[in-house]
Amino acid sequence: MVAFGKKLKDRQIQEWQGYYINYKLMKKKVKQYGNQIKAGALDRRHVLKDFSRMLDNQIERIVLFLLEQQGVLASRITELNKLQDSLQEQPDISKITELREAYRDVGRDLLKLLFFVEINAIGLRKILKKFDKRFGYKFTDYYVKTRANHPYSQLQQVFKHVGLGAVVGAISRNLADLQDRQGSYLSIYDQPSLPLQDSVVDSMKAAVDRLSHSTNFLNFLAQHALIMQEEFPTPVEEQVDDQRYHFMSLLLNLANTFLYMVNTYIIVPTADNYSMSLGAAATVCGIVIGAMAVAQIFSSVYFSAWSNRSYFRPLVFSSIALFVGNVMYALAYDLNSIPVLLIGRLCCGLGSARAVNRRYISDCVPLRIRMQASAGFVSASALGMACGPALAGLLQTNFKIYKLTFNQDTLPGWLMAFAWLIYLIWLWISFREPANETEVNNGPQESNSENDALEKGVTQPLLLKAEENQQDDENDQEYDGSEEAPEESRKPANSIAEAYRLLTPSVKVQLLIYFMLKYAMEILLSESSVVTSYYFGWSTGTVAIFLACLGLTVLPINVVVGSYISNMFEDRQILLASEIMVFLGILGSFQVVISYSVPQYVISGLIMFVAAEVLEGVNLSLLSRVMSSRLSRGTYNGGLLSTEAGTIARVIADATITLAGYLGQSRLLNVTLLPSLLICVASIVATCYTYNSLY
């Protein structure tokens, strides 16, 4: 992997070279400290004092240059404002056009300055992390707290940049005022929701959002999708994305995600009744629900490979497979056949195109909106999870048309078959197959050095997270100006085995945590209808309401964690706390006395589910940072690995429910919760061991 020192050198604006953080020097200094401590020539206090002083000097140089450039930009805006005032008295169309272009030039220079701040912030975080990792100190916490909270803090200038926000506001307001408002005298402050029709303003806002954490929730939510990103996309890649992007196609991908999640969970409240109506035990619902996940283990791989060549054809196949699967699921009632029921669910699993949905966002959505698209993917999944049980609760009817029965068991199948048929027609009419990359790259390419420098600052939406990649940290090499990264380090994995070899111990722990939370959630959801009907006599409608309420907690919980909790605590602290809460939720769900009450079940289930949701978000956030960049593209990517881990967990959980059913419904709850408890304990131990060794 390319060392950060080389990346920093390559991305520097040449005329500002002397003002960037001297990452190479500081890394050498950290290495020197290590050698001197081993030799006994330095003590800890001297190291901390010397390194703090060096950081203070580096930050001061960055901040003074930043203030100087802000002053230059402010002076240019002041001169342009005077010219704008004179034009209000004597309007001249040609001069107004020139004035707008002059404001845009200031905006482009501001983008360069924003990128300057961003890359220096990355360098500061990386060198602090490197120092902590090498010496085992909590220096980062000490340094940031003491410098950030001081009234004369220069560190705040790097991370808060109030002055830059004021310059952005001045440019945005004046460009908006110069737009043709068709006689309106309203400003951007009177109509804050009015879209600004200028790409420079949009680019500035996106750059400020990346620095100011105003998109924390979106970023946190987007990471649930685990759509891995290239660390340093080039301007050519961004142009390719623009040519491949089609809004309606993206919408169809998100609709596919939503419908698939509805299809997965719409049968959960009625699967036990359906099994019993066909002469099987109620706990066979575990196999019925899990059959879809079994097929998804295989479909994820071939859909991921298929998406290397096409997006349209896999989505068509997915729609047809799901249409056929749902029809078979519905017909199994009148055919009185458990095999037809299971084959129908297997067909539905073979239509799982989530790998295609992820790849489309990763490969065909421009960087400037990729985070929003990833958040849309997660939101569509969450809404589908909530809508599935809710729809099942509404389908409480019973009638016949000819020889076909329509009741609470078969209507989920008929409804989803109709939905997939409508989707297939919409897909056929509206989806646009993206041009392949070779066709796009052979198109006309026009660029100049000024635009390239601007694009470097604009096309970095996930830079802050990608640069903290653990794999990069472990393979970081000293850059002396002559080293080149081996081509092998940028190639995607060619097999599951090769992808597995790229996983570091910390990544394996993250995948274990993901396996655990998916297992626990599947046990809770899949056996809910059996458990609640046995202990509380709940009807299908009551179970549907309970499951829908659980699903509706997903987005609010992510708002709270992404916007507030993640800013107050470190990710690893939230991770461990969430695992402990999942453990307590599982523990509270056990039947330890004869009378098992509704409050005990609901409260413990809610604690388990909410904690698992928090855990999933933080876990995937960490996973996106520590996973090798070689897993960002190709068939065997990070998204596929996480999907397989979660799907295997669901399959094992559903099989556990069915096997436990042979012991009787009275023992089902405790028998199925016990593996969840043991896996949860194992994940907590692994987390403590891994992070104690790293920190």
C-alpha positions as CSV (number, residue, x, y, z in Angstrom):
1,M,0.0,0.0,0.0
2,V,1.2,3.5,-0.8
3,A,2.7,5.2,2.3
4,F,0.9,8.3,3.6
5,G,4.1,10.3,3.2
6,K,4.1,9.7,-0.6
7,K,0.4,10.4,-0.8
8,L,0.8,13.6,1.1
9,K,3.7,14.7,-1.2
10,D,1.7,13.8,-4.3
11,R,-1.4,15.7,-3.2
12,Q,0.3,18.9,-2.1
13,I,-0.3,22.2,-3.9
14,Q,3.2,23.0,-5.1
15,E,3.3,26.7,-4.1
16,W,2.2,25.8,-0.6
17,Q,4.7,23.0,0.0
18,G,6.5,24.6,2.9
19,Y,3.3,25.0,5.0
20,Y,2.0,21.4,5.1
21,I,2.6,19.1,8.1
22,N,6.1,17.6,7.9
23,Y,4.8,14.0,8.3
24,K,8.0,12.4,7.1
25,L,10.1,14.3,9.7
26,M,7.6,13.5,12.5
27,K,7.5,9.8,11.7
28,K,11.3,9.7,11.8
29,K,11.2,11.4,15.1
30,V,8.8,8.8,16.5
31,K,11.1,6.1,15.3
32,Q,14.0,7.9,16.9
33,Y,12.2,8.2,20.2
34,G,11.6,4.4,20.2
35,N,15.3,3.6,19.6
36,Q,16.4,6.1,22.3
37,I,13.9,4.7,24.9
38,K,15.2,1.2,24.2
39,A,18.7,2.4,24.7
40,G,17.7,4.1,28.0
41,A,18.8,7.6,26.6
42,L,15.3,9.1,27.1
43,D,12.5,8.9,29.6
44,R,8.8,9.2,29.0
45,R,8.4,12.8,30.3
46,H,11.0,14.1,27.9
47,V,9.5,12.3,24.9
48,L,6.0,13.7,25.7
49,K,7.3,17.2,26.2
50,D,9.5,17.2,23.0
51,F,6.8,15.6,20.8
52,S,4.1,18.1,22.1
53,R,6.4,21.0,21.3
54,M,7.1,19.7,17.8
55,L,3.3,19.2,17.2
56,D,2.6,22.7,18.5
57,N,5.2,24.2,16.1
58,Q,3.7,22.2,13.2
59,I,0.2,23.3,13.9
60,E,1.2,26.9,14.4
61,R,2.8,27.1,11.0
62,I,-0.3,25.6,9.4
63,V,-2.6,27.9,11.2
64,L,-0.7,31.1,10.5
65,F,-0.6,30.3,6.8
66,L,-4.3,29.5,6.9
67,L,-5.1,32.8,8.5
68,E,-2.9,34.6,5.9
69,Q,-4.8,32.9,3.0
70,Q,-8.1,33.7,4.6
71,G,-7.1,37.3,4.7
72,V,-6.2,37.2,1.0
73,L,-9.6,35.7,0.1
74,A,-11.4,38.2,2.3
75,S,-9.7,41.1,0.6
76,R,-10.6,39.7,-2.8
77,I,-14.2,39.4,-1.8
78,T,-14.2,42.9,-0.4
79,E,-13.0,44.3,-3.8
80,L,-15.6,42.2,-5.6
81,N,-18.4,43.5,-3.3
82,K,-17.4,47.1,-4.1
83,L,-17.7,46.3,-7.8
84,Q,-21.1,44.6,-7.2
85,D,-22.4,47.7,-5.4
86,S,-21.4,49.9,-8.4
87,L,-23.1,47.5,-10.8
88,Q,-26.4,47.8,-8.9
89,E,-26.5,51.5,-9.9
90,Q,-25.5,50.9,-13.5
91,P,-26.3,47.2,-14.4
92,D,-24.1,45.7,-17.2
93,I,-24.8,42.1,-18.2
94,S,-21.3,41.5,-19.4
95,K,-19.7,42.9,-16.2
96,I,-22.2,40.9,-14.1
97,T,-21.1,37.7,-15.9
98,E,-17.4,38.6,-15.3
99,L,-18.2,39.3,-11.6
100,R,-19.9,36.0,-11.1
101,E,-16.8,34.2,-12.7
102,A,-14.5,36.2,-10.4
103,Y,-16.5,35.0,-7.3
104,R,-16.2,31.5,-8.7
105,D,-12.5,31.9,-8.9
106,V,-12.4,32.9,-5.3
107,G,-14.5,29.8,-4.5
108,R,-12.1,27.6,-6.4
109,D,-9.2,29.0,-4.4
110,L,-11.2,28.4,-1.2
111,L,-11.6,24.8,-2.2
112,K,-7.8,24.5,-2.4
113,L,-7.5,26.0,1.1
114,L,-10.2,23.6,2.4
115,F,-8.3,20.6,1.0
116,F,-5.1,22.0,2.6
117,V,-6.8,22.0,6.0
118,E,-8.3,18.5,5.4
119,I,-5.0,16.8,4.4
120,N,-3.2,18.4,7.4
121,A,-5.9,17.2,9.7
122,I,-5.4,13.7,8.3
123,G,-1.7,14.0,8.9
124,L,-2.2,15.1,12.5
125,R,-4.5,12.2,13.3
126,K,-2.2,9.7,11.7
127,I,0.9,10.8,13.5
128,L,-0.9,10.9,16.8
129,K,-2.3,7.4,16.2
130,K,1.2,6.2,15.2
131,F,2.7,7.6,18.4
132,D,0.0,6.0,20.6
133,K,0.4,2.6,18.9
134,R,4.2,2.6,19.1
135,F,4.5,3.6,22.8
136,G,1.2,2.5,24.2
137,Y,0.4,6.0,25.6
138,K,-3.0,7.7,25.6
139,F,-1.2,10.8,24.2
140,T,-3.8,11.6,21.6
141,D,-6.5,12.1,24.3
142,Y,-4.3,14.3,26.4
143,Y,-3.0,16.4,23.5
144,V,-6.4,17.0,21.9
145,K,-8.2,17.8,25.2
146,T,-5.5,20.2,26.4
147,R,-5.1,22.0,23.1
148,A,-8.7,22.0,21.9
149,N,-10.2,23.4,25.1
150,H,-7.7,26.2,25.6
151,P,-8.9,29.7,24.9
152,Y,-6.0,30.3,22.6
153,S,-6.3,27.0,20.8
154,Q,-4.7,26.8,17.4
155,L,-5.9,23.2,17.0
156,Q,-9.4,24.5,16.9
157,Q,-8.5,26.5,13.8
158,V,-7.7,23.2,12.0
159,F,-10.8,21.3,13.1
160,K,-13.4,24.1,13.4
161,H,-12.3,26.7,10.8
162,V,-14.8,29.4,11.7
163,G,-13.1,31.9,9.4
164,L,-13.4,29.6,6.4
165,G,-17.1,29.1,7.0
166,A,-17.5,32.9,6.9
167,V,-15.7,33.1,3.5
168,V,-18.0,30.2,2.2
169,G,-21.0,32.2,3.3
170,A,-19.9,35.4,1.6
171,I,-19.2,33.7,-1.7
172,S,-22.5,31.7,-1.5
173,R,-24.6,34.8,-0.7
174,N,-23.0,37.0,-3.5
175,L,-23.3,34.3,-6.1
176,A,-26.9,33.8,-5.1
177,D,-27.6,37.5,-5.4
178,L,-26.2,37.6,-8.9
179,Q,-28.4,34.8,-10.1
180,D,-31.5,35.7,-12.1
181,R,-34.2,35.8,-9.5
182,Q,-36.9,37.0,-12.0
183,G,-37.6,40.2,-10.1
184,S,-37.3,38.7,-6.6
185,Y,-35.5,40.6,-3.9
186,L,-35.2,37.6,-1.5
187,S,-31.8,36.5,-0.4
188,I,-30.5,33.1,0.6
189,Y,-31.3,33.9,4.2
190,D,-35.0,34.5,3.4
191,Q,-35.2,31.2,1.6
192,P,-32.6,28.8,3.1
193,S,-34.1,25.8,1.3
194,L,-33.8,27.4,-2.1
195,P,-31.3,25.4,-4.2
196,L,-28.2,27.2,-5.3
197,Q,-27.6,26.7,-9.0
198,D,-23.8,26.9,-8.9
199,S,-21.5,23.9,-8.8
200,V,-18.7,25.8,-7.0
201,V,-21.1,26.6,-4.1
202,D,-22.1,22.9,-3.9
203,S,-18.5,21.8,-3.9
204,M,-17.6,24.3,-1.1
205,K,-20.5,23.1,1.0
206,A,-19.5,19.5,0.6
207,A,-15.9,20.3,1.6
208,V,-17.0,22.2,4.7
209,D,-19.4,19.3,5.6
210,R,-16.5,16.9,5.5
211,L,-14.5,19.0,7.9
212,S,-17.2,20.3,10.3
213,H,-18.9,16.9,11.0
214,S,-22.3,18.4,10.0
215,T,-22.9,15.1,8.2
216,N,-22.0,12.9,11.1
217,F,-25.4,11.1,11.0
218,L,-25.3,10.5,7.2
219,N,-21.7,9.3,7.4
220,F,-22.4,7.0,10.3
221,L,-25.5,5.6,8.6
222,A,-23.7,5.2,5.2
223,Q,-21.0,3.1,6.9
224,H,-23.7,0.4,7.7
225,A,-23.6,-0.4,3.9
226,L,-19.8,-1.1,4.2
227,I,-19.3,0.2,0.6
228,M,-15.6,0.3,0.6
229,Q,-14.0,3.3,-1.1
230,E,-10.8,4.0,-2.9
231,E,-8.5,6.1,-0.7
232,F,-7.4,8.7,-3.3
233,P,-9.8,8.8,-6.3
234,T,-8.4,10.8,-9.2
235,P,-10.2,13.5,-11.3
236,V,-10.5,11.0,-14.1
237,E,-12.4,8.5,-11.9
238,E,-14.8,11.2,-10.8
239,Q,-15.5,12.0,-14.5
240,V,-16.1,8.3,-15.1
241,D,-18.6,8.2,-12.2
242,D,-20.5,11.2,-13.6
243,Q,-20.9,9.5,-17.0
244,R,-22.0,6.2,-15.5
245,Y,-24.5,7.7,-13.0
246,H,-28.2,7.7,-13.6
247,F,-30.6,8.8,-10.9
248,M,-33.5,6.5,-11.8
249,S,-31.2,3.5,-11.9
250,L,-30.0,4.4,-8.4
251,L,-33.6,4.7,-7.3
252,L,-34.3,1.2,-8.8
253,N,-31.4,-0.2,-6.8
254,L,-32.7,1.2,-3.6
255,A,-36.2,0.0,-4.4
256,N,-34.8,-3.5,-4.9
257,T,-33.1,-3.3,-1.5
258,F,-36.4,-2.1,0.1
259,L,-38.5,-4.8,-1.5
260,Y,-36.1,-7.6,-0.6
261,M,-36.0,-6.7,3.1
262,V,-39.9,-6.5,3.1
263,N,-39.9,-9.9,1.4
264,T,-37.5,-11.3,4.1
265,Y,-39.5,-10.2,7.1
266,I,-43.1,-10.2,5.9
267,I,-43.5,-13.9,6.6
268,V,-42.0,-13.8,10.1
269,P,-45.3,-13.3,12.0
270,T,-47.1,-16.0,10.2
271,A,-44.4,-18.6,9.4
272,D,-45.3,-20.8,12.4
273,N,-49.0,-20.8,11.5
274,Y,-48.2,-21.6,7.9
275,S,-46.0,-24.5,9.0
276,M,-48.7,-26.0,11.3
277,S,-51.4,-25.6,8.6
278,L,-49.2,-27.8,6.4
279,G,-48.9,-30.5,9.1
280,A,-45.4,-29.5,10.4
281,A,-44.4,-28.3,13.9
282,A,-44.5,-24.6,14.6
283,T,-40.7,-24.5,15.1
284,V,-40.2,-25.5,11.4
285,C,-40.7,-21.8,10.9
286,G,-36.9,-21.5,11.5
287,I,-36.2,-23.6,8.4
288,V,-38.9,-21.7,6.4
289,I,-37.4,-18.3,7.4
290,G,-33.8,-19.5,7.1
291,A,-34.2,-21.1,3.7
292,M,-33.9,-17.6,2.1
293,A,-30.7,-17.0,3.9
294,V,-29.2,-20.3,2.9
295,A,-29.7,-19.5,-0.8
296,Q,-28.3,-16.0,-0.2
297,I,-25.0,-17.4,0.9
298,F,-24.5,-18.6,-2.7
299,S,-26.4,-15.8,-4.5
300,S,-24.2,-13.1,-2.9
301,V,-21.1,-14.6,-4.6
302,Y,-22.5,-15.0,-8.1
303,F,-24.3,-11.7,-8.1
304,S,-21.1,-10.0,-7.0
305,A,-19.3,-11.7,-9.9
306,W,-22.1,-10.9,-12.3
307,S,-22.0,-7.2,-11.4
308,N,-18.5,-7.1,-12.9
309,R,-20.1,-7.2,-16.3
310,S,-23.6,-5.9,-15.9
311,Y,-26.1,-4.4,-13.5
312,F,-29.3,-4.6,-15.5
313,R,-29.3,-8.4,-16.2
314,P,-28.7,-9.4,-12.5
315,L,-31.5,-7.2,-11.4
316,V,-33.9,-8.7,-14.0
317,F,-32.9,-12.2,-12.9
318,S,-33.4,-11.2,-9.2
319,S,-36.9,-9.9,-9.9
320,I,-37.9,-13.0,-11.8
321,A,-36.5,-15.3,-9.2
322,L,-38.3,-13.5,-6.4
323,F,-41.6,-13.4,-8.4
324,V,-41.4,-17.2,-9.0
325,G,-40.4,-17.8,-5.4
326,N,-43.2,-15.9,-3.9
327,V,-45.8,-17.5,-6.2
328,M,-44.5,-20.9,-5.1
329,Y,-44.6,-19.8,-1.4
330,A,-48.3,-18.8,-1.8
331,L,-49.3,-21.9,-3.8
332,A,-47.8,-24.3,-1.2
333,Y,-51.0,-23.8,1.0
334,D,-53.4,-25.2,-1.7
335,L,-50.9,-27.8,-2.7
336,N,-50.4,-28.8,1.0
337,S,-46.7,-29.1,0.4
338,I,-43.9,-28.2,2.7
339,P,-41.3,-28.9,0.0
340,V,-43.0,-26.3,-2.4
341,L,-42.9,-23.8,0.5
342,L,-39.2,-24.3,1.1
343,I,-38.3,-24.3,-2.6
344,G,-40.2,-21.0,-2.9
345,R,-38.2,-19.5,-0.1
346,L,-34.9,-20.8,-1.6
347,C,-35.9,-19.2,-5.0
348,C,-36.4,-15.9,-3.1
349,G,-32.9,-16.2,-1.6
350,L,-31.4,-16.9,-5.0
351,G,-32.8,-13.5,-6.1
352,S,-30.9,-11.6,-3.4
353,A,-29.2,-8.8,-5.3
354,R,-27.8,-6.8,-2.4
355,A,-24.3,-7.4,-3.8
356,V,-25.4,-5.7,-7.0
357,N,-27.0,-2.8,-5.1
358,R,-23.8,-2.2,-3.2
359,R,-21.6,-2.5,-6.3
360,Y,-23.8,0.0,-8.2
361,I,-23.4,2.6,-5.5
362,S,-19.6,1.9,-5.2
363,D,-18.9,1.9,-8.9
364,C,-21.5,4.2,-10.6
365,V,-22.5,6.9,-8.1
366,P,-20.3,10.0,-8.1
367,L,-18.2,10.6,-5.0
368,R,-20.0,13.8,-4.1
369,I,-23.3,11.9,-3.4
370,R,-22.0,8.5,-2.6
371,M,-22.3,8.9,1.1
372,Q,-26.0,10.0,0.7
373,A,-26.6,7.0,-1.6
374,S,-25.0,4.6,0.9
375,A,-27.2,6.1,3.7
376,G,-30.2,5.6,1.4
377,F,-29.2,1.9,1.0
378,V,-29.2,1.4,4.8
379,S,-32.4,3.5,5.2
380,A,-34.2,1.4,2.6
381,S,-33.1,-1.8,4.4
382,A,-34.3,-0.5,7.7
383,L,-37.7,0.7,6.4
384,G,-38.1,-2.7,4.6
385,M,-37.4,-4.5,7.9
386,A,-40.1,-2.4,9.6
387,C,-42.7,-2.6,6.8
388,G,-42.5,-6.3,6.3
389,P,-44.1,-7.3,9.6
390,A,-46.4,-4.3,9.5
391,L,-47.8,-5.5,6.2
392,A,-48.2,-9.0,7.6
393,G,-50.3,-7.6,10.4
394,L,-52.7,-5.9,7.9
395,L,-53.2,-9.0,5.8
396,Q,-55.7,-10.6,8.2
397,T,-58.4,-11.9,5.8
398,N,-59.6,-15.1,4.3
399,F,-61.2,-15.7,0.9
400,K,-60.9,-17.9,-2.2
401,I,-60.8,-17.1,-5.9
402,Y,-61.4,-20.3,-7.9
403,K,-59.1,-22.8,-6.1
404,L,-56.6,-20.3,-4.8
405,T,-56.8,-19.4,-1.1
406,F,-56.0,-15.9,0.1
407,N,-55.4,-15.7,3.9
408,Q,-52.8,-14.4,6.3
409,D,-50.4,-17.2,5.3
410,T,-50.6,-16.9,1.5
411,L,-51.2,-13.2,1.1
412,P,-47.6,-12.2,1.9
413,G,-46.5,-14.4,-1.0
414,W,-49.2,-13.1,-3.5
415,L,-48.5,-9.4,-2.4
416,M,-44.8,-9.7,-2.9
417,A,-45.2,-11.5,-6.2
418,F,-47.3,-8.6,-7.5
419,A,-44.8,-6.1,-6.1
420,W,-41.9,-7.8,-7.9
421,L,-43.9,-8.0,-11.2
422,I,-44.5,-4.2,-11.0
423,Y,-40.9,-3.7,-10.1
424,L,-39.7,-5.8,-13.1
425,I,-41.8,-3.7,-15.5
426,W,-40.4,-0.5,-14.0
427,L,-36.9,-1.9,-14.2
428,W,-37.3,-2.9,-17.9
429,I,-38.6,0.6,-18.8
430,S,-36.4,2.9,-16.7
431,F,-33.0,1.2,-15.9
432,R,-30.0,2.4,-17.9
433,E,-27.0,0.1,-18.0
434,P,-23.9,2.1,-17.2
435,A,-21.3,2.4,-19.8
436,N,-18.3,0.1,-18.9
437,E,-15.2,1.8,-17.8
438,T,-13.2,1.2,-20.9
439,E,-15.8,3.0,-23.0
440,V,-15.8,5.9,-20.7
441,N,-12.0,6.1,-20.4
442,N,-11.8,6.2,-24.2
443,G,-14.0,9.3,-24.4
444,P,-12.6,12.8,-24.7
445,Q,-10.6,13.9,-21.6
446,E,-9.9,17.6,-21.2
447,S,-8.2,18.9,-18.1
448,N,-5.8,21.6,-17.0
449,S,-3.5,21.9,-14.0
450,E,-5.8,24.4,-12.3
451,N,-8.9,22.1,-12.6
452,D,-6.9,19.1,-11.5
453,A,-5.8,20.9,-8.4
454,L,-9.4,21.8,-7.7
455,E,-10.7,18.3,-8.2
456,K,-8.1,16.9,-5.7
457,G,-9.8,19.0,-3.1
458,V,-13.4,18.2,-4.2
459,T,-13.2,14.4,-4.7
460,Q,-12.2,13.3,-1.2
461,P,-15.5,12.6,0.7
462,L,-14.3,9.6,2.6
463,L,-10.6,10.6,2.9
464,L,-10.7,11.2,6.6
465,K,-11.9,7.7,7.3
466,A,-10.0,5.9,4.6
467,E,-6.7,7.4,5.7
468,E,-7.0,5.8,9.1
469,N,-7.0,2.3,7.6
470,Q,-5.3,-0.2,9.9
471,Q,-3.8,-2.1,7.0
472,D,-2.2,1.1,5.8
473,D,-0.8,1.8,9.2
474,E,0.8,-1.6,9.4
475,N,2.3,-1.4,5.9
476,D,3.3,2.2,6.1
477,Q,6.8,2.6,4.7
478,E,9.3,5.4,4.8
479,Y,9.0,7.4,1.7
480,D,12.3,8.9,0.3
481,G,11.0,10.1,-3.0
482,S,12.1,7.1,-4.9
483,E,9.8,4.3,-3.6
484,E,6.8,3.1,-5.6
485,A,4.0,1.0,-4.3
486,P,3.9,-2.5,-5.8
487,E,1.1,-3.0,-8.2
488,E,0.2,-6.2,-6.4
489,S,-0.9,-4.1,-3.4
490,R,-3.6,-2.4,-5.4
491,K,-5.2,-5.5,-7.0
492,P,-8.5,-6.8,-5.6
493,A,-8.7,-10.3,-4.1
494,N,-9.4,-13.1,-6.6
495,S,-11.0,-15.6,-4.2
496,I,-12.6,-15.9,-0.8
497,A,-9.4,-17.6,0.5
498,E,-7.3,-14.7,-0.7
499,A,-9.7,-12.2,0.8
500,Y,-9.6,-14.1,4.1
501,R,-5.8,-13.9,4.1
502,L,-6.0,-10.1,3.8
503,L,-7.9,-9.9,7.1
504,T,-5.9,-8.7,10.1
505,P,-6.7,-10.0,13.6
506,S,-8.7,-6.8,14.4
507,V,-10.8,-7.3,11.2
508,K,-11.6,-10.9,12.2
509,V,-12.8,-9.7,15.6
510,Q,-15.0,-7.2,13.9
511,L,-16.5,-9.9,11.7
512,L,-17.0,-12.1,14.8
513,I,-18.9,-9.3,16.4
514,Y,-21.0,-8.9,13.2
515,F,-21.7,-12.6,13.2
516,M,-22.8,-12.5,16.9
517,L,-25.2,-9.5,16.6
518,K,-26.8,-11.0,13.5
519,Y,-27.2,-14.3,15.2
520,A,-28.8,-12.8,18.3
521,M,-31.1,-10.6,16.2
522,E,-32.2,-13.5,14.1
523,I,-33.0,-15.6,17.1
524,L,-35.1,-12.8,18.6
525,L,-37.0,-12.1,15.4
526,S,-37.5,-15.6,13.9
527,E,-38.8,-17.3,17.1
528,S,-40.9,-14.3,18.2
529,S,-44.1,-15.7,16.8
530,V,-43.6,-19.1,18.4
531,V,-42.4,-17.8,21.8
532,T,-45.1,-15.1,22.2
533,S,-47.9,-17.4,21.2
534,Y,-46.7,-20.1,23.6
535,Y,-46.1,-17.8,26.6
536,F,-48.6,-14.9,26.0
537,G,-51.1,-16.1,23.5
538,W,-50.3,-13.3,21.1
539,S,-52.1,-13.1,17.8
540,T,-50.4,-12.6,14.4
541,G,-51.4,-8.9,14.5
542,T,-49.8,-8.4,17.9
543,V,-46.5,-10.1,16.9
544,A,-46.5,-7.9,13.7
545,I,-46.9,-4.7,15.7
546,F,-44.0,-5.8,18.1
547,L,-41.7,-6.6,15.2
548,A,-42.6,-3.4,13.3
549,C,-41.9,-1.3,16.4
550,L,-38.5,-3.0,16.7
551,G,-37.7,-2.2,13.1
552,L,-38.8,1.5,13.5
553,T,-36.1,2.0,16.2
554,V,-33.3,1.6,13.6
555,L,-33.2,5.1,12.1
556,P,-33.8,7.0,15.4
557,I,-31.1,5.0,17.1
558,N,-28.7,5.8,14.3
559,V,-29.5,9.5,14.5
560,V,-28.7,9.5,18.2
561,V,-25.5,7.5,17.9
562,G,-24.3,9.2,14.7
563,S,-25.0,12.8,15.8
564,Y,-24.3,12.7,19.5
565,I,-22.8,9.6,21.1
566,S,-20.1,9.1,18.5
567,N,-18.9,12.6,19.2
568,M,-18.7,12.0,23.0
569,F,-17.0,8.6,23.1
570,E,-14.4,6.7,21.1
571,D,-15.7,4.0,18.8
572,R,-14.1,1.2,20.7
573,Q,-15.7,2.4,23.9
574,I,-19.2,2.4,22.3
575,L,-18.4,-1.0,20.8
576,L,-17.6,-2.7,24.1
577,A,-20.5,-1.0,25.9
578,S,-22.9,-2.1,23.2
579,E,-21.7,-5.7,23.4
580,I,-22.2,-5.7,27.2
581,M,-25.8,-4.3,26.6
582,V,-26.5,-7.1,24.1
583,F,-25.2,-9.6,26.7
584,L,-27.6,-8.1,29.3
585,G,-30.5,-8.2,26.9
586,I,-29.9,-11.9,26.1
587,L,-29.4,-12.6,29.8
588,G,-32.7,-10.9,30.7
589,S,-34.6,-12.9,28.1
590,F,-34.0,-16.3,29.8
591,Q,-36.9,-17.9,31.5
592,V,-35.6,-18.4,35.0
593,V,-39.0,-18.5,36.8
594,I,-42.2,-20.3,36.1
595,S,-44.2,-17.2,35.1
596,Y,-42.6,-15.5,32.1
597,S,-44.1,-12.0,31.7
598,V,-44.6,-9.8,28.8
599,P,-42.6,-6.8,30.3
600,Q,-39.6,-9.1,30.8
601,Y,-39.7,-10.3,27.2
602,V,-40.4,-6.9,25.6
603,I,-37.9,-4.9,27.6
604,S,-35.1,-7.5,27.3
605,G,-35.8,-7.9,23.6
606,L,-35.8,-4.2,23.1
607,I,-32.5,-3.8,24.9
608,M,-31.0,-6.6,22.9
609,F,-32.2,-5.2,19.5
610,V,-31.3,-1.6,20.1
611,A,-27.9,-2.5,21.5
612,A,-27.3,-4.7,18.5
613,E,-28.3,-1.9,16.1
614,V,-25.8,0.5,17.9
615,L,-23.2,-2.3,17.8
616,E,-23.7,-2.9,14.1
617,G,-23.2,0.8,13.2
618,V,-20.1,1.2,15.3
619,N,-18.7,-2.2,14.3
620,L,-19.1,-1.4,10.5
621,S,-17.6,2.0,11.1
622,L,-14.5,0.5,12.6
623,L,-14.5,-2.3,10.0
624,S,-14.5,0.2,7.1
625,R,-11.4,1.8,8.6
626,V,-9.3,-1.3,9.4
627,M,-10.1,-3.4,6.3
628,S,-7.5,-3.6,3.5
629,S,-8.1,-1.3,0.6
630,R,-7.6,-4.3,-1.7
631,L,-11.1,-5.3,-0.5
632,S,-12.7,-2.1,-1.8
633,R,-13.3,-3.4,-5.3
634,G,-13.7,-6.7,-7.2
635,T,-16.0,-9.7,-6.6
636,Y,-14.6,-10.6,-3.2
637,N,-14.9,-7.2,-1.5
638,G,-15.5,-6.1,2.0
639,G,-19.2,-5.8,1.5
640,L,-19.4,-9.4,0.4
641,L,-17.4,-10.7,3.3
642,S,-19.6,-8.9,5.8
643,T,-22.8,-10.1,4.0
644,E,-21.6,-13.7,4.1
645,A,-20.7,-13.4,7.8
646,G,-24.2,-12.0,8.6
647,T,-26.0,-14.5,6.3
648,I,-24.2,-17.5,7.8
649,A,-25.2,-16.3,11.3
650,R,-28.8,-16.1,10.2
651,V,-28.7,-19.6,8.7
652,I,-27.2,-21.1,11.9
653,A,-29.7,-19.2,14.1
654,D,-32.7,-20.4,12.1
655,A,-31.4,-24.0,12.1
656,T,-31.0,-23.7,15.8
657,I,-34.6,-22.8,16.3
658,T,-35.8,-25.8,14.3
659,L,-33.5,-28.2,16.0
660,A,-34.4,-26.8,19.5
661,G,-38.1,-27.4,18.6
662,Y,-37.5,-31.2,19.0
663,L,-37.0,-30.6,22.7
664,G,-40.4,-29.0,23.0
665,Q,-41.7,-25.4,22.9
666,S,-41.2,-25.1,26.7
667,R,-37.5,-25.4,26.3
668,L,-37.2,-23.5,23.0
669,L,-36.5,-20.1,24.5
670,N,-33.6,-21.0,26.8
671,V,-32.0,-23.5,24.4
672,T,-31.8,-21.0,21.6
673,L,-30.6,-18.1,23.8
674,L,-27.8,-20.1,25.3
675,P,-25.6,-20.1,22.0
676,S,-26.3,-16.4,21.7
677,L,-25.0,-15.8,25.2
678,L,-21.9,-17.9,24.6
679,I,-21.0,-16.2,21.3
680,C,-21.6,-12.8,22.9
681,V,-19.2,-13.6,25.7
682,A,-16.6,-14.8,23.2
683,S,-16.9,-11.6,21.2
684,I,-16.5,-9.4,24.4
685,V,-13.4,-11.4,25.3
686,A,-12.0,-11.1,21.8
687,T,-12.7,-7.3,21.8
688,C,-11.0,-6.7,25.1
689,Y,-8.0,-8.8,24.1
690,T,-7.6,-7.1,20.7
691,Y,-8.0,-3.5,21.7
692,N,-5.8,-4.0,24.8
693,S,-3.0,-5.2,22.6
694,L,-3.5,-2.3,20.1
695,Y,-3.9,0.5,22.7
